[in-house]
Amino acid sequence: MEKKKLSRKSPEVLEKLAEVANAKRNAEVVTLREWYDTTAVHTPEIIEYMEKYKQLGRLGKELHNRNVPRVTERFGDGIRTLVEATYSREILNFSAPMCAMLCIK
């Protein structure tokens, strides 16, 4: 069965974007990139991870593999991600350094 390719302007994607925006307003919810960019001081594990990998994809996969709870799930058409997963900042502050350490080792 062939997958339908979604556009960033399709009703499904716009609905998912609205859902994510709602969740973010209701709690301090961020994507992994937003968390990294807006955290004033990073732990040594995060600094070492970024020196080694230069991007957050591997860390996101490790968070997923360790069942770190997401507020909203990734959304896409199987080819690319159209809406990123979001997490509670409080949970990322605790779990991201541990997952980064696991990626490094």
C-alpha positions as CSV (number, residue, x, y, z in Angstrom):
1,M,0.0,0.0,0.0
2,E,1.4,3.4,-1.1
3,K,1.7,6.1,1.6
4,K,0.1,9.4,1.0
5,K,2.7,12.2,1.0
6,L,1.7,15.1,3.3
7,S,2.4,18.7,2.8
8,R,3.2,21.2,5.5
9,K,-0.1,23.0,4.6
10,S,-2.3,19.9,4.6
11,P,-5.2,19.9,7.1
12,E,-3.7,17.0,9.1
13,V,-0.4,18.8,9.6
14,L,-2.0,22.1,10.4
15,E,-4.2,20.4,13.0
16,K,-1.2,18.6,14.5
17,L,0.7,22.0,14.7
18,A,-2.3,23.6,16.5
19,E,-2.4,20.6,18.9
20,V,1.3,21.0,19.7
21,A,1.0,24.8,20.1
22,N,-1.9,24.2,22.6
23,A,0.1,21.7,24.6
24,K,3.1,24.1,24.7
25,R,1.0,26.9,26.1
26,N,-0.6,24.7,28.8
27,A,2.8,23.6,30.2
28,E,6.4,24.4,29.7
29,V,6.7,22.1,26.8
30,V,9.6,22.2,24.3
31,T,11.2,20.3,21.5
32,L,14.6,18.9,22.1
33,R,16.1,21.7,20.0
34,E,14.2,24.4,21.9
35,W,15.3,22.9,25.2
36,Y,19.0,22.9,24.0
37,D,18.9,26.4,22.6
38,T,17.1,28.0,25.7
39,T,19.0,26.2,28.5
40,A,21.5,28.7,30.0
41,V,24.0,26.2,31.4
42,H,24.4,22.7,30.0
43,T,25.8,19.8,32.0
44,P,29.2,18.4,31.1
45,E,27.5,15.3,29.5
46,I,25.5,17.5,27.1
47,I,28.6,19.6,26.2
48,E,30.6,16.4,25.5
49,Y,27.7,14.9,23.5
50,M,27.5,18.0,21.3
51,E,31.2,18.1,20.7
52,K,31.1,14.5,19.5
53,Y,27.9,14.5,17.5
54,K,27.1,18.1,16.6
55,Q,23.4,17.5,16.4
56,L,20.5,16.2,18.6
57,G,19.1,13.4,16.5
58,R,21.0,10.6,18.3
59,L,20.0,12.0,21.7
60,G,16.4,12.1,20.6
61,K,16.5,8.5,19.6
62,E,18.1,7.6,22.9
63,L,15.4,9.4,24.8
64,H,12.8,7.5,22.8
65,N,14.6,4.2,23.4
66,R,14.6,4.9,27.1
67,N,10.9,5.6,27.1
68,V,11.2,9.3,28.2
69,P,7.6,10.5,28.1
70,R,6.7,12.8,25.3
71,V,3.9,15.4,25.6
72,T,3.2,15.1,21.9
73,E,4.5,12.5,19.4
74,R,6.5,13.1,16.3
75,F,4.3,13.5,13.3
76,G,5.3,12.9,9.7
77,D,4.6,11.1,6.5
78,G,7.3,8.4,6.8
79,I,9.7,10.4,4.6
80,R,10.4,13.4,6.9
81,T,9.3,14.7,10.2
82,L,6.7,17.5,9.8
83,V,6.1,18.2,13.5
84,E,8.7,17.4,16.2
85,A,8.0,15.6,19.4
86,T,7.7,17.7,22.5
87,Y,8.8,17.1,26.1
88,S,8.4,18.7,29.5
89,R,11.4,20.9,30.2
90,E,11.6,19.4,33.7
91,I,11.9,15.9,32.3
92,L,14.6,16.8,29.8
93,N,16.6,18.6,32.4
94,F,16.8,15.3,34.2
95,S,16.9,12.7,31.5
96,A,18.8,14.3,28.6
97,P,22.2,14.4,30.4
98,M,21.8,10.7,31.3
99,C,20.9,9.8,27.8
100,A,23.8,11.9,26.4
101,M,26.1,10.0,28.6
102,L,24.8,6.7,27.3
103,C,25.3,7.9,23.7
104,I,28.9,8.9,24.4
105,K,29.9,5.6,26.1
